[in-house]
Amino acid sequence: MTWQPGMPIITAKDHADWQALRRARKLEQQRQRRQRYPRIDYYPSAKARVVIEAVARTRRGPDSTWSAVIDALVLGTSGIK
């Protein structure tokens, strides 16, 4: 790689080198993000979906996301029994 961060992109090779560096950085960021946030595939039943949506509608801000509602239900902090 001849191109270095902070240098102007002048030639087609510089552009290709920049694209390669950019892609490598994005892939590394994705790997780090996936390590921090494990993926859990969850498809609720019809009854569970109704409960999750009902709880989400009663909340505001970041607590109204499905993830926050499921966390609250699992941890027993939602007030629903």
N, C-alpha and C positions, 0 to 999 in steps of 0.2 A: 504494500500500500504506500503510495507516494503522498497522498493527501493526508493532512493532519488537522484535527479540530482547531478552529480559530483561523485557519488559512482560507483565502477566497477559493471558490470553485471556479476553475478556469477552463480546464479541458474536459472532454467526455470521460477520460479515465478518472479525473478528480470527482466527477459526478458519480460514477460507478462506485468508487471507493467510499464516497460519502453515503450512498445508498446502502452499501454493505455494512458500514459501521452503524448506521441508523437501524437497520433490520436486526443486527446482532444485539444492539441495546434494547430494542423493543422486546425481543425474545427473552432476554435476561430479566427484564422487568416483569414479563408475564410469568416466568418461572418463580420469581420471588413472590408475586401476588398469589399465585396458586398454592405456595407453601404456607402463606399466612392465612388464607381463607379456604379451608377444605370444602370441596363440593359435595353436597348431599342431594341426590335426586329424590324428591318427595312429591308424590302425586296424591293429594288428599281425596278421600272418598267424598261423595256428594254431601253427606252430613258434616264432615269435618270442614269442607270448603265453606259451608254456610256459617259455621261458627267462626272460622278465621276471618271471613269477610265482615261479619257482624262486629267482631272485636276491632278490626282495622278501622271501620267507619266511626267508632266511638273515640278513636285516638287522633292526635294531631302530630305533625312533624315526623321525625325519624322513628317514633314509636308506632307509626301507623303502617309500616311496611310488613309484608307477609313474614319476613325473617324475624322481625322484632316480635310479632304476634306469636309465631310458633315458639320462639325462645321463651316468651312469657308463659305460654301454655305448658311447655315442657318443664319449666322451672317452678311452676305453680304460683307465679306472681301476677297473674292476669285478673284475679278476682272472680273467675268463672269456675264453677264446680260442676 
